[in-house]
Amino acid sequence: MVMWERPAGPAGGNGGCVGGVMDDGRHEPKYNDRMGIGRKDRTVIVHMDGTGMPQAWRGRERPTMVTVRRATVDDIDALVPLRLALLREAGEAAVGGEVADATRTYLRDTLPTGEFVAWVAEAEGRVVSTSGMVLFHRPPSWTNASGREAYVMNMYTEPAWRGQGLATALLGEIIAFVRATDARRIWLHATPAGRPVYEKAGFVAHHGEMELTW
């Protein structure tokens, strides 16, 4: 089982909620402070030893903790290899140093300004999954008076960590972030393998894309 945690309070947006997904896709119950969850430096800490271990975990294999948080420029060295791995899996076999350098420059320029917004999932001391999006304006329409939309990109999880709910958790961060703006549409281009993740989140096929509107 993999558990994930997110920053508590305003930065994380969920007030210290901890959730988990079993290997077979079933959701593990969420726990609160009375069941062994403490806070330290705005990060939710799940205590797994002694009396601090939630009753539901006793007698079971200890879960691997995964932290989901907003990416910063300090993550660029981890984000670039994930981006290159994504491109290679998409068929760009010739991806190399030039693309790596350009990606590093792009992230260095856009992460601080919010032009590109990304989240990461960390496990065992390193980033194993990431997601990103850009907000942009179209001319307003009757379905989207603000004209603002979000495009999801760079969703990638290392093969060894797939099927454990990390992409779902990262997508949830994107949706929550966009819903707090005046945007009314999130869209993306999905791979066949990624399509079920988006469908579970409410995305529907639309003219070769997938979209979520409200």
Buried (B, 14 or more C-beta within 10 A) or exposed (E): BBBBBBBBEEEBBBEBBBBBBEEEEEEBEEBEEEBBBEBEEEBBBBEBEEEEBBEEBEEEEEBEBBBBBBBEEEBBEBBBBBBBBBBEEEEEEEBEEEBBEEBBEBBEEBBEEEEBBBBBBBBEEEBBBBBBBBBEEEEEEEEBEBBBBBBBBBBBBBEEBBBBBBBBBBBBBBBEBBBEEEBBBBBBEBEEEBEEBBEEBEBEEEEEEBBBBE
